[in-house]
Amino acid sequence: MNIQWYPGHMTKARRMMQENIKLIDIVIELLDARAPLSSRNPDIDSLANNKFRLVILNKSDLADDEVNENWKKYFNDKGINVVSINAKSGSGMKNITAVVQEACKEKIERDRKRGILNRPIRAMIVGIPNVGKSTFINSYAKKACTKVGNKPGVTKGKQWIKINKNIELLDTPGILWPKFEDDTVGKHLAFIGSINDEILQKVELTCELIDFMKMNYPGIINGRYGVDEDNSASDILSEIAKNRGCLMKGNELDYEKAAMIVLDEFRGGVLGRMSVERP
Ligand code: G4P
């Protein structure tokens, strides 16, 4: 299964980010806590060269708590500032300003020595589609100042948001990169909903997801759908289609509809907290 998605608006967005990087002190990378490696855009390293960095593991409420801790250690061990949050509830966000200031302390000190006081830190928020950038910014600014949408790629254009007298954020559209070298990257991004569903083979993808869950979180599929996990993924999907009444014209099973049920329930955390990647 080879998934690639790099529509034209992402090239444009990347250019916008490049043009604005000179204004920026720190790049805040939002990653999906369920798949921190696949949701990390390798292009950001060259873009953010010489900038302070902060990694935020968002949607930590949907990921395995123990694995979240392992990921935090993984990034810390690499000398990367990291926090895990749930942007939707605001959990973990209380200290973001302090964390950003800590990550930029060299800059603040440099400014102070030059007699520049209280110049706000300018942060660029980057992340793949659907990682929760708008939710994060809204929650951080505690008011609805950006549009939150449910389709990958909905945040368009350029937007500065003043959080407080210390921090200003530049929101950027969700972008991916031109080629996923490893097939699992595209697959994991598709699992978590960061690839446009319209280009996906949803039945095949869901069978892969079912196999992943059978292997890594045994009992989840059975607990939710009452199906025998010893069966193959396609048999399981067909059982789910029958149980959920997913039928097409002529009473044939609608596998695609059943696949969408499983994908949506996985993505929304209905099936429980699961991490797709471990350090
Ligand atoms: P984006 O700007 O990066 O594209 O993402 P956006 O904020 O639009 O968020 C995408 C979806 O992820 C939204 O769900 C949002 O509520 C959800 N989300 C964001 N952060 C978190 C989090 O930390 N935990 C959980 N559980 N969900 C999060 P949606 O289904 O599109 O909208 P809604 O029904 O939640 O309003």
py3Dmol code that shows the C-alpha trace and the ligand (Angstrom):
import py3Dmol

protein = """\
ATOM      1  CA  MET A   1       0.000   0.000   0.000  1.00  0.00           C
ATOM      2  CA  ASN A   2       1.701   3.168  -1.186  1.00  0.00           C
ATOM      3  CA  ILE A   3       0.003   6.427  -0.234  1.00  0.00           C
ATOM      4  CA  GLN A   4       1.267   9.818  -1.416  1.00  0.00           C
ATOM      5  CA  TRP A   5      -0.504  13.169  -1.032  1.00  0.00           C
ATOM      6  CA  TYR A   6       1.093  16.506  -1.806  1.00  0.00           C
ATOM      7  CA  PRO A   7      -1.464  18.816  -3.407  1.00  0.00           C
ATOM      8  CA  GLY A   8      -0.440  22.171  -4.905  1.00  0.00           C
ATOM      9  CA  HIS A   9      -1.637  24.305  -1.991  1.00  0.00           C
ATOM     10  CA  MET A  10       1.030  22.675   0.175  1.00  0.00           C
ATOM     11  CA  THR A  11       3.829  23.818  -2.153  1.00  0.00           C
ATOM     12  CA  LYS A  12       2.404  27.324  -1.902  1.00  0.00           C
ATOM     13  CA  ALA A  13       2.132  27.119   1.870  1.00  0.00           C
ATOM     14  CA  ARG A  14       5.712  25.922   2.156  1.00  0.00           C
ATOM     15  CA  ARG A  15       6.853  28.934   0.155  1.00  0.00           C
ATOM     16  CA  MET A  16       4.905  31.228   2.483  1.00  0.00           C
ATOM     17  CA  MET A  17       6.609  29.593   5.464  1.00  0.00           C
ATOM     18  CA  GLN A  18      10.021  30.060   3.886  1.00  0.00           C
ATOM     19  CA  GLU A  19       9.306  33.726   3.204  1.00  0.00           C
ATOM     20  CA  ASN A  20       8.271  34.332   6.800  1.00  0.00           C
ATOM     21  CA  ILE A  21      10.857  32.280   8.637  1.00  0.00           C
ATOM     22  CA  LYS A  22      13.139  35.304   9.003  1.00  0.00           C
ATOM     23  CA  LEU A  23      10.521  36.918  11.273  1.00  0.00           C
ATOM     24  CA  ILE A  24      10.416  33.917  13.558  1.00  0.00           C
ATOM     25  CA  ASP A  25      12.235  33.133  16.817  1.00  0.00           C
ATOM     26  CA  ILE A  26      10.843  29.662  17.490  1.00  0.00           C
ATOM     27  CA  VAL A  27       9.192  26.950  15.427  1.00  0.00           C
ATOM     28  CA  ILE A  28       6.512  25.077  17.332  1.00  0.00           C
ATOM     29  CA  GLU A  29       5.871  21.719  15.715  1.00  0.00           C
ATOM     30  CA  LEU A  30       2.577  20.081  16.527  1.00  0.00           C
ATOM     31  CA  LEU A  31       2.817  16.314  16.190  1.00  0.00           C
ATOM     32  CA  ASP A  32       0.099  13.715  16.603  1.00  0.00           C
ATOM     33  CA  ALA A  33       0.917  11.854  19.815  1.00  0.00           C
ATOM     34  CA  ARG A  34      -0.342   8.621  18.217  1.00  0.00           C
ATOM     35  CA  ALA A  35       2.258   8.777  15.437  1.00  0.00           C
ATOM     36  CA  PRO A  36       4.997  11.278  16.336  1.00  0.00           C
ATOM     37  CA  LEU A  37       7.500  10.038  13.767  1.00  0.00           C
ATOM     38  CA  SER A  38       5.196   9.898  10.778  1.00  0.00           C
ATOM     39  CA  SER A  39       3.559  13.211  11.686  1.00  0.00           C
ATOM     40  CA  ARG A  40       6.937  14.972  11.838  1.00  0.00           C
ATOM     41  CA  ASN A  41       7.568  16.789   8.574  1.00  0.00           C
ATOM     42  CA  PRO A  42      11.233  16.276   7.611  1.00  0.00           C
ATOM     43  CA  ASP A  43      11.153  19.521   5.588  1.00  0.00           C
ATOM     44  CA  ILE A  44      10.828  21.512   8.815  1.00  0.00           C
ATOM     45  CA  ASP A  45      14.432  20.768   9.766  1.00  0.00           C
ATOM     46  CA  SER A  46      15.790  22.702   6.815  1.00  0.00           C
ATOM     47  CA  LEU A  47      13.143  25.406   7.163  1.00  0.00           C
ATOM     48  CA  ALA A  48      13.746  25.894  10.879  1.00  0.00           C
ATOM     49  CA  ASN A  49      17.513  25.711  10.675  1.00  0.00           C
ATOM     50  CA  ASN A  50      19.005  27.972  13.420  1.00  0.00           C
ATOM     51  CA  LYS A  51      15.628  28.600  15.045  1.00  0.00           C
ATOM     52  CA  PHE A  52      14.616  27.559  18.535  1.00  0.00           C
ATOM     53  CA  ARG A  53      12.344  24.524  18.451  1.00  0.00           C
ATOM     54  CA  LEU A  54       9.507  23.082  20.500  1.00  0.00           C
ATOM     55  CA  VAL A  55       7.701  19.823  19.850  1.00  0.00           C
ATOM     56  CA  ILE A  56       4.122  19.499  21.066  1.00  0.00           C
ATOM     57  CA  LEU A  57       2.555  16.064  21.172  1.00  0.00           C
ATOM     58  CA  ASN A  58      -1.115  16.873  20.617  1.00  0.00           C
ATOM     59  CA  LYS A  59      -4.114  14.539  20.916  1.00  0.00           C
ATOM     60  CA  SER A  60      -2.305  12.841  23.778  1.00  0.00           C
ATOM     61  CA  ASP A  61      -5.772  11.890  25.108  1.00  0.00           C
ATOM     62  CA  LEU A  62      -6.157   9.569  22.090  1.00  0.00           C
ATOM     63  CA  ALA A  63      -2.771   7.902  22.527  1.00  0.00           C
ATOM     64  CA  ASP A  64      -1.557   5.287  24.962  1.00  0.00           C
ATOM     65  CA  ASP A  65      -0.491   7.128  28.120  1.00  0.00           C
ATOM     66  CA  GLU A  66       2.532   4.948  28.744  1.00  0.00           C
ATOM     67  CA  VAL A  67       3.704   5.396  25.157  1.00  0.00           C
ATOM     68  CA  ASN A  68       3.246   9.188  25.491  1.00  0.00           C
ATOM     69  CA  GLU A  69       5.731   9.149  28.343  1.00  0.00           C
ATOM     70  CA  ASN A  70       8.174   7.102  26.257  1.00  0.00           C
ATOM     71  CA  TRP A  71       7.910   9.606  23.429  1.00  0.00           C
ATOM     72  CA  LYS A  72       8.572  12.514  25.766  1.00  0.00           C
ATOM     73  CA  LYS A  73      11.695  10.759  26.955  1.00  0.00           C
ATOM     74  CA  TYR A  74      12.688  10.038  23.352  1.00  0.00           C
ATOM     75  CA  PHE A  75      12.569  13.728  22.390  1.00  0.00           C
ATOM     76  CA  ASN A  76      14.145  14.876  25.652  1.00  0.00           C
ATOM     77  CA  ASP A  77      17.019  12.465  25.107  1.00  0.00           C
ATOM     78  CA  LYS A  78      17.611  14.119  21.746  1.00  0.00           C
ATOM     79  CA  GLY A  79      17.749  17.512  23.457  1.00  0.00           C
ATOM     80  CA  ILE A  80      14.410  18.590  21.967  1.00  0.00           C
ATOM     81  CA  ASN A  81      11.962  20.557  24.122  1.00  0.00           C
ATOM     82  CA  VAL A  82       8.707  18.606  24.261  1.00  0.00           C
ATOM     83  CA  VAL A  83       5.299  18.790  25.942  1.00  0.00           C
ATOM     84  CA  SER A  84       2.227  16.620  25.536  1.00  0.00           C
ATOM     85  CA  ILE A  85      -1.193  18.205  25.484  1.00  0.00           C
ATOM     86  CA  ASN A  86      -4.841  17.767  24.662  1.00  0.00           C
ATOM     87  CA  ALA A  87      -5.645  20.942  22.748  1.00  0.00           C
ATOM     88  CA  LYS A  88      -9.344  20.108  22.746  1.00  0.00           C
ATOM     89  CA  SER A  89      -9.712  20.146  26.522  1.00  0.00           C
ATOM     90  CA  GLY A  90      -6.777  22.467  27.130  1.00  0.00           C
ATOM     91  CA  SER A  91      -5.091  19.877  29.316  1.00  0.00           C
ATOM     92  CA  GLY A  92      -1.301  20.348  29.508  1.00  0.00           C
ATOM     93  CA  MET A  93      -1.518  23.851  28.045  1.00  0.00           C
ATOM     94  CA  LYS A  94      -1.180  25.877  31.233  1.00  0.00           C
ATOM     95  CA  ASN A  95       2.593  26.048  31.003  1.00  0.00           C
ATOM     96  CA  ILE A  96       3.008  26.560  27.260  1.00  0.00           C
ATOM     97  CA  THR A  97       4.096  30.198  27.586  1.00  0.00           C
ATOM     98  CA  ALA A  98       6.682  29.271  30.202  1.00  0.00           C
ATOM     99  CA  VAL A  99       7.925  26.394  28.033  1.00  0.00           C
ATOM    100  CA  VAL A 100       8.211  28.674  24.984  1.00  0.00           C
ATOM    101  CA  GLN A 101      10.086  31.278  27.025  1.00  0.00           C
ATOM    102  CA  GLU A 102      12.386  28.619  28.395  1.00  0.00           C
ATOM    103  CA  ALA A 103      13.081  27.328  24.869  1.00  0.00           C
ATOM    104  CA  CYS A 104      13.890  30.916  23.786  1.00  0.00           C
ATOM    105  CA  LYS A 105      15.814  31.937  26.876  1.00  0.00           C
ATOM    106  CA  GLU A 106      19.016  32.611  24.870  1.00  0.00           C
ATOM    107  CA  LYS A 107      17.118  35.052  22.681  1.00  0.00           C
ATOM    108  CA  ILE A 108      15.499  36.785  25.654  1.00  0.00           C
ATOM    109  CA  GLU A 109      18.924  37.125  27.278  1.00  0.00           C
ATOM    110  CA  ARG A 110      20.463  38.416  24.035  1.00  0.00           C
ATOM    111  CA  ASP A 111      17.681  41.027  23.725  1.00  0.00           C
ATOM    112  CA  ARG A 112      18.147  42.048  27.348  1.00  0.00           C
ATOM    113  CA  LYS A 113      21.867  42.631  26.864  1.00  0.00           C
ATOM    114  CA  ARG A 114      21.079  44.880  23.917  1.00  0.00           C
ATOM    115  CA  GLY A 115      18.602  46.803  26.026  1.00  0.00           C
ATOM    116  CA  ILE A 116      15.585  45.392  24.166  1.00  0.00           C
ATOM    117  CA  LEU A 117      12.948  44.630  26.752  1.00  0.00           C
ATOM    118  CA  ASN A 118       9.596  42.946  26.266  1.00  0.00           C
ATOM    119  CA  ARG A 119       9.921  42.264  22.564  1.00  0.00           C
ATOM    120  CA  PRO A 120       7.397  39.464  22.048  1.00  0.00           C
ATOM    121  CA  ILE A 121       8.604  36.035  21.008  1.00  0.00           C
ATOM    122  CA  ARG A 122       7.416  35.234  17.518  1.00  0.00           C
ATOM    123  CA  ALA A 123       6.474  31.623  17.018  1.00  0.00           C
ATOM    124  CA  MET A 124       5.536  29.782  13.850  1.00  0.00           C
ATOM    125  CA  ILE A 125       3.050  26.981  14.381  1.00  0.00           C
ATOM    126  CA  VAL A 126       3.599  24.132  11.964  1.00  0.00           C
ATOM    127  CA  GLY A 127       1.997  20.751  11.596  1.00  0.00           C
ATOM    128  CA  ILE A 128       0.468  18.292   9.201  1.00  0.00           C
ATOM    129  CA  PRO A 129      -3.222  18.550   8.249  1.00  0.00           C
ATOM    130  CA  ASN A 130      -5.676  17.718  11.021  1.00  0.00           C
ATOM    131  CA  VAL A 131      -3.061  17.588  13.776  1.00  0.00           C
ATOM    132  CA  GLY A 132      -5.032  20.188  15.742  1.00  0.00           C
ATOM    133  CA  LYS A 133      -3.298  23.478  14.916  1.00  0.00           C
ATOM    134  CA  SER A 134      -6.501  25.549  14.922  1.00  0.00           C
ATOM    135  CA  THR A 135      -7.751  23.883  18.074  1.00  0.00           C
ATOM    136  CA  PHE A 136      -4.406  24.523  19.738  1.00  0.00           C
ATOM    137  CA  ILE A 137      -4.329  28.189  18.751  1.00  0.00           C
ATOM    138  CA  ASN A 138      -7.939  28.747  19.788  1.00  0.00           C
ATOM    139  CA  SER A 139      -7.349  27.078  23.078  1.00  0.00           C
ATOM    140  CA  TYR A 140      -4.085  28.981  23.639  1.00  0.00           C
ATOM    141  CA  ALA A 141      -5.636  32.313  22.756  1.00  0.00           C
ATOM    142  CA  LYS A 142      -8.761  31.286  24.700  1.00  0.00           C
ATOM    143  CA  LYS A 143     -10.989  32.745  22.044  1.00  0.00           C
ATOM    144  CA  ALA A 144     -12.164  31.666  18.624  1.00  0.00           C
ATOM    145  CA  CYS A 145      -9.705  33.547  16.462  1.00  0.00           C
ATOM    146  CA  THR A 146      -9.022  30.903  13.822  1.00  0.00           C
ATOM    147  CA  LYS A 147     -11.366  28.731  11.922  1.00  0.00           C
ATOM    148  CA  VAL A 148     -11.399  25.117  13.111  1.00  0.00           C
ATOM    149  CA  GLY A 149     -12.393  22.670  10.411  1.00  0.00           C
ATOM    150  CA  ASN A 150     -12.683  18.939  10.151  1.00  0.00           C
ATOM    151  CA  LYS A 151     -11.146  18.476   6.706  1.00  0.00           C
ATOM    152  CA  PRO A 152      -7.395  18.143   6.215  1.00  0.00           C
ATOM    153  CA  GLY A 153      -6.022  21.338   4.726  1.00  0.00           C
ATOM    154  CA  VAL A 154      -8.763  23.755   5.806  1.00  0.00           C
ATOM    155  CA  THR A 155      -6.496  26.410   7.356  1.00  0.00           C
ATOM    156  CA  LYS A 156      -5.413  28.570   4.442  1.00  0.00           C
ATOM    157  CA  GLY A 157      -3.493  31.828   4.134  1.00  0.00           C
ATOM    158  CA  LYS A 158      -1.423  33.586   6.740  1.00  0.00           C
ATOM    159  CA  GLN A 159      -2.469  34.694  10.167  1.00  0.00           C
ATOM    160  CA  TRP A 160      -0.692  36.359  13.103  1.00  0.00           C
ATOM    161  CA  ILE A 161      -2.265  35.883  16.490  1.00  0.00           C
ATOM    162  CA  LYS A 162      -1.234  37.866  19.546  1.00  0.00           C
ATOM    163  CA  ILE A 163      -1.462  35.526  22.522  1.00  0.00           C
ATOM    164  CA  ASN A 164      -0.267  37.979  25.176  1.00  0.00           C
ATOM    165  CA  LYS A 165       2.384  40.661  25.461  1.00  0.00           C
ATOM    166  CA  ASN A 166       5.078  37.991  25.389  1.00  0.00           C
ATOM    167  CA  ILE A 167       4.061  35.800  22.469  1.00  0.00           C
ATOM    168  CA  GLU A 168       2.803  36.169  18.925  1.00  0.00           C
ATOM    169  CA  LEU A 169       1.970  33.194  16.743  1.00  0.00           C
ATOM    170  CA  LEU A 170       2.043  32.794  13.006  1.00  0.00           C
ATOM    171  CA  ASP A 171      -0.426  30.137  11.980  1.00  0.00           C
ATOM    172  CA  THR A 172       0.477  28.151   8.865  1.00  0.00           C
ATOM    173  CA  PRO A 173      -1.557  25.770   6.730  1.00  0.00           C
ATOM    174  CA  GLY A 174      -1.131  22.062   7.383  1.00  0.00           C
ATOM    175  CA  ILE A 175       1.487  20.674   5.076  1.00  0.00           C
ATOM    176  CA  LEU A 176       3.015  17.328   4.229  1.00  0.00           C
ATOM    177  CA  TRP A 177       6.099  16.758   2.093  1.00  0.00           C
ATOM    178  CA  PRO A 178       6.555  15.676  -1.522  1.00  0.00           C
ATOM    179  CA  LYS A 179       7.291  11.991  -0.987  1.00  0.00           C
ATOM    180  CA  PHE A 180       6.871   9.541   1.880  1.00  0.00           C
ATOM    181  CA  GLU A 181       9.980   7.413   1.586  1.00  0.00           C
ATOM    182  CA  ASP A 182       8.562   4.654   3.749  1.00  0.00           C
ATOM    183  CA  ASP A 183       5.121   3.104   3.052  1.00  0.00           C
ATOM    184  CA  THR A 184       4.260   2.973   6.748  1.00  0.00           C
ATOM    185  CA  VAL A 185       4.401   6.783   6.979  1.00  0.00           C
ATOM    186  CA  GLY A 186       1.550   7.263   4.499  1.00  0.00           C
ATOM    187  CA  LYS A 187      -0.386   4.444   6.118  1.00  0.00           C
ATOM    188  CA  HIS A 188      -0.055   5.852   9.633  1.00  0.00           C
ATOM    189  CA  LEU A 189      -0.988   9.334   8.452  1.00  0.00           C
ATOM    190  CA  ALA A 190      -4.041   7.845   6.766  1.00  0.00           C
ATOM    191  CA  PHE A 191      -4.992   5.979   9.971  1.00  0.00           C
ATOM    192  CA  ILE A 192      -4.969   9.215  11.997  1.00  0.00           C
ATOM    193  CA  GLY A 193      -6.889  11.202   9.359  1.00  0.00           C
ATOM    194  CA  SER A 194      -4.175  13.489   7.991  1.00  0.00           C
ATOM    195  CA  ILE A 195      -4.541  12.337   4.380  1.00  0.00           C
ATOM    196  CA  ASN A 196      -7.548  13.314   2.334  1.00  0.00           C
ATOM    197  CA  ASP A 197      -9.860  10.276   2.599  1.00  0.00           C
ATOM    198  CA  GLU A 198     -10.970  10.762  -0.977  1.00  0.00           C
ATOM    199  CA  ILE A 199      -7.665   9.491  -2.357  1.00  0.00           C
ATOM    200  CA  LEU A 200      -7.552   6.447  -0.059  1.00  0.00           C
ATOM    201  CA  GLN A 201      -8.435   2.819  -0.630  1.00  0.00           C
ATOM    202  CA  LYS A 202     -10.529   2.825   2.532  1.00  0.00           C
ATOM    203  CA  VAL A 203     -11.287  -0.896   2.662  1.00  0.00           C
ATOM    204  CA  GLU A 204      -7.654  -1.900   2.258  1.00  0.00           C
ATOM    205  CA  LEU A 205      -6.561   0.748   4.762  1.00  0.00           C
ATOM    206  CA  THR A 206      -9.123  -0.399   7.326  1.00  0.00           C
ATOM    207  CA  CYS A 207      -8.036  -4.024   6.966  1.00  0.00           C
ATOM    208  CA  GLU A 208      -4.496  -2.857   7.785  1.00  0.00           C
ATOM    209  CA  LEU A 209      -5.839  -0.935  10.776  1.00  0.00           C
ATOM    210  CA  ILE A 210      -7.755  -3.993  11.978  1.00  0.00           C
ATOM    211  CA  ASP A 211      -4.582  -6.085  11.688  1.00  0.00           C
ATOM    212  CA  PHE A 212      -2.679  -3.420  13.633  1.00  0.00           C
ATOM    213  CA  MET A 213      -5.279  -3.428  16.420  1.00  0.00           C
ATOM    214  CA  LYS A 214      -5.495  -7.229  16.566  1.00  0.00           C
ATOM    215  CA  MET A 215      -1.750  -7.394  16.992  1.00  0.00           C
ATOM    216  CA  ASN A 216      -1.131  -4.439  19.311  1.00  0.00           C
ATOM    217  CA  TYR A 217      -4.361  -3.969  21.216  1.00  0.00           C
ATOM    218  CA  PRO A 218      -5.997  -7.410  21.315  1.00  0.00           C
ATOM    219  CA  GLY A 219      -9.589  -7.425  22.532  1.00  0.00           C
ATOM    220  CA  ILE A 220     -10.441  -3.916  21.318  1.00  0.00           C
ATOM    221  CA  ILE A 221     -12.073  -5.010  18.060  1.00  0.00           C
ATOM    222  CA  ASN A 222     -13.932  -7.811  19.751  1.00  0.00           C
ATOM    223  CA  GLY A 223     -15.035  -5.560  22.601  1.00  0.00           C
ATOM    224  CA  ARG A 224     -16.486  -2.932  20.281  1.00  0.00           C
ATOM    225  CA  TYR A 225     -17.884  -4.989  17.410  1.00  0.00           C
ATOM    226  CA  GLY A 226     -18.383  -8.439  18.930  1.00  0.00           C
ATOM    227  CA  VAL A 227     -16.370 -10.173  16.218  1.00  0.00           C
ATOM    228  CA  ASP A 228     -13.888 -13.033  16.469  1.00  0.00           C
ATOM    229  CA  GLU A 229     -10.373 -11.609  16.300  1.00  0.00           C
ATOM    230  CA  ASP A 230      -9.003 -14.939  15.051  1.00  0.00           C
ATOM    231  CA  ASN A 231     -10.692 -14.247  11.724  1.00  0.00           C
ATOM    232  CA  SER A 232      -8.934 -12.406   8.940  1.00  0.00           C
ATOM    233  CA  ALA A 233      -9.253  -8.606   8.768  1.00  0.00           C
ATOM    234  CA  SER A 234     -11.493  -8.808   5.695  1.00  0.00           C
ATOM    235  CA  ASP A 235     -13.799 -11.341   7.414  1.00  0.00           C
ATOM    236  CA  ILE A 236     -13.920  -9.055  10.443  1.00  0.00           C
ATOM    237  CA  LEU A 237     -14.817  -6.079   8.254  1.00  0.00           C
ATOM    238  CA  SER A 238     -17.531  -8.081   6.585  1.00  0.00           C
ATOM    239  CA  GLU A 239     -18.952  -9.057  10.018  1.00  0.00           C
ATOM    240  CA  ILE A 240     -18.928  -5.401  11.036  1.00  0.00           C
ATOM    241  CA  ALA A 241     -20.725  -4.480   7.794  1.00  0.00           C
ATOM    242  CA  LYS A 242     -23.403  -7.096   8.547  1.00  0.00           C
ATOM    243  CA  ASN A 243     -23.788  -6.117  12.222  1.00  0.00           C
ATOM    244  CA  ARG A 244     -23.991  -2.423  11.424  1.00  0.00           C
ATOM    245  CA  GLY A 245     -26.396  -2.887   8.529  1.00  0.00           C
ATOM    246  CA  CYS A 246     -24.012  -1.463   5.921  1.00  0.00           C
ATOM    247  CA  LEU A 247     -25.817  -2.445   2.734  1.00  0.00           C
ATOM    248  CA  MET A 248     -25.780  -1.229  -0.829  1.00  0.00           C
ATOM    249  CA  LYS A 249     -28.540  -1.507  -3.404  1.00  0.00           C
ATOM    250  CA  GLY A 250     -29.402  -5.191  -3.942  1.00  0.00           C
ATOM    251  CA  ASN A 251     -28.503  -5.953  -0.306  1.00  0.00           C
ATOM    252  CA  GLU A 252     -24.823  -6.365  -1.004  1.00  0.00           C
ATOM    253  CA  LEU A 253     -22.509  -5.513   1.859  1.00  0.00           C
ATOM    254  CA  ASP A 254     -21.121  -1.980   1.755  1.00  0.00           C
ATOM    255  CA  TYR A 255     -17.517  -2.542   2.823  1.00  0.00           C
ATOM    256  CA  GLU A 256     -16.566   1.053   2.272  1.00  0.00           C
ATOM    257  CA  LYS A 257     -19.242   2.258   4.684  1.00  0.00           C
ATOM    258  CA  ALA A 258     -18.144  -0.266   7.306  1.00  0.00           C
ATOM    259  CA  ALA A 259     -14.524   0.795   6.771  1.00  0.00           C
ATOM    260  CA  MET A 260     -15.465   4.424   7.385  1.00  0.00           C
ATOM    261  CA  ILE A 261     -17.195   3.462  10.646  1.00  0.00           C
ATOM    262  CA  VAL A 262     -14.059   1.729  11.915  1.00  0.00           C
ATOM    263  CA  LEU A 263     -11.758   4.547  10.757  1.00  0.00           C
ATOM    264  CA  ASP A 264     -13.937   7.260  12.308  1.00  0.00           C
ATOM    265  CA  GLU A 265     -14.247   5.377  15.582  1.00  0.00           C
ATOM    266  CA  PHE A 266     -10.515   4.785  15.720  1.00  0.00           C
ATOM    267  CA  ARG A 267      -9.705   8.425  14.898  1.00  0.00           C
ATOM    268  CA  GLY A 268     -12.189   9.783  17.406  1.00  0.00           C
ATOM    269  CA  GLY A 269     -10.929   7.585  20.226  1.00  0.00           C
ATOM    270  CA  VAL A 270     -14.198   5.621  20.472  1.00  0.00           C
ATOM    271  CA  LEU A 271     -12.167   2.394  20.290  1.00  0.00           C
ATOM    272  CA  GLY A 272      -9.915   3.515  23.121  1.00  0.00           C
ATOM    273  CA  ARG A 273      -6.514   5.115  23.445  1.00  0.00           C
ATOM    274  CA  MET A 274      -4.018   3.683  20.990  1.00  0.00           C
ATOM    275  CA  SER A 275      -0.554   4.647  19.818  1.00  0.00           C
ATOM    276  CA  VAL A 276       0.311   3.681  16.278  1.00  0.00           C
ATOM    277  CA  GLU A 277       4.027   4.268  16.811  1.00  0.00           C
ATOM    278  CA  ARG A 278       6.375   3.605  19.692  1.00  0.00           C
ATOM    279  CA  PRO A 279       9.894   4.906  20.135  1.00  0.00           C
TER     280      PRO A 279
END
"""
ligand_1 = """\
36
G4P
P -5.800 21.504 11.954
O -6.038 22.966 12.178
O -4.400 21.109 12.303
O -6.181 21.009 10.600
O -6.715 20.691 12.991
P -8.048 21.154 13.793
O -7.670 22.094 14.882
O -9.084 21.562 12.804
O -8.439 19.775 14.487
C -8.798 18.630 13.746
C -9.678 17.741 14.590
O -8.929 17.237 15.708
C -10.903 18.422 15.191
O -11.895 17.423 15.283
C -10.447 18.768 16.591
O -11.514 18.905 17.500
C -9.631 17.534 16.921
N -8.601 17.770 17.960
C -7.665 18.737 17.978
N -6.874 18.604 19.055
C -7.321 17.527 19.743
C -6.896 16.862 20.957
O -5.914 17.216 21.617
N -7.628 15.765 21.314
C -8.687 15.319 20.605
N -9.331 14.237 21.052
N -9.101 15.909 19.465
C -8.437 16.999 19.040
P -13.213 17.437 14.392
O -13.806 16.115 14.516
O -12.863 17.968 13.061
O -14.067 18.514 15.068
P -14.881 18.422 16.467
O -16.018 17.534 16.165
O -13.943 17.879 17.505
O -15.248 19.848 16.708
"""
view = py3Dmol.view(width=600, height=400)
view.addModel(protein, "pdb")
view.setStyle({"model": 0}, {"cartoon": {"style": "trace"}})
view.addModel(ligand_1, "xyz")
view.setStyle({"model": 1}, {"stick": {}})
view.zoomTo()
view.show()
